[in-house]
Amino acid sequence: MPHPKLKPGQVETEGFLKSLAINDIRKLQKSYPSMKTSLEVLTFLEKHCKQALTAMLATKRFLYTGMSGKWPGKGKLISLARSRDNRKPVDTEKPIQEFVDNILRTQGFRALRSNSKFVTSDSDQADTYGDIYLVFPIDGFDYTWSRKNDDWVIDDDDVEEWTPDLKNFNRAINVFGKKIKAFLQTVEKKPNHRIPKQYITLLQKIGLICFGRMEWVYSIPVNEKPWAGLSWFRYAKKVQECLALYDQYIQENPKLALITSNERKAIDQAIKQASDLKVWGENCREVEEIYRTHLEAAIRTGFEIWIHGSYLLIRDTSEGHGRSIEIPKPHDLLIWLLYKYIS
């Protein structure tokens, strides 16, 4: 890739080297063989990373990530990469990650916990995760960030913040459950009743769910936990399945209906609120603090940002992450130019 043509004494106002006098660049180029490579990389960034660079220039901050363990670009100064679509969570349980991702997906978010690279403008935070790299997202990327979470680990306590108000749900289900209970108690007192056994069994199943509703949810493998939000969602789905069987039976035997059509509609509305992830997202307090726009604001917070898409990684080989570079060594030249540019 050819580097920009520069005239002696000129200061480039549009490009990466706008803060450097051209004579200074030429002196550097004689001293450091890597100068041409550095210029090529800078030109690539300017051409393909305009969205992120504009935000970095406005905030005078870079995006960083900490890298450890084995990965394809390990040991390289510069590497191209793309966020994985099946990221394995480290500090957040996988069922919670899937739950949160599904809610965010209904609200139009594309950068999710499971498919994103985690970055931050706080180099100290990135440093806790391994070797520090500067991250330059390539144009066309998506991102997600929160105003209230600096290091966005979601645990079982946090899931409660993702759970909407379920008062209507409880009220509607309890009305049905109490009528089932009263009906079954009446049937028990009449040994010679003609109520079909199939119908009684169905009502007992629904009644058990309505009154002992959380018991079945906790029948989860030992290696999982019954998180509140997941439990409510699963419970609502279970009630929905039982009601479908009830509706089918009542359609054939309308005289055995226990609730009015209006009461039945109220249950449907309550179930939709409690089982529709889109409705959860629309009423979720946590989602109100999550954004997929305003990259400059995200960078200024110093909080974690999820990046979905391709990006260029440049190893920050400097001490103090560019702040202490005065006379660059050959391998620090690119980093020196980048920090000179951003300042």
Secondary structure, DSSP 4 states (H G I P E B T S, - for coil): -PPPP--TT---SSSTTTTS-HHHHHHHHHH-TTHHHHHHHHHHHHHH-HHHHHHHHHHT---EEEE-S--TTTT-SEEEEE--SSPPPSSS-HHHHHHHHHHHHHTT--S-TTS-EEEBS-HHHHHTTSEEEEEEEPTT-EEEEESS-SS----TTGGGGGPPP-HHHHHHHHHHHHHHHHHHHHHHT-TT----HHHHHHHHHHHHHHHSTTTTTT---TTS---HHHHHHHHHHHHHHHHHHHHHHHHH-GGG--S-HHHHHHHHHHHHHHH-HHHHHHH-TTGGGEESS-HHHHHHHT--EEEESEEEEEE--STTTTTT-SS--GGGHHHHHHHHHH-
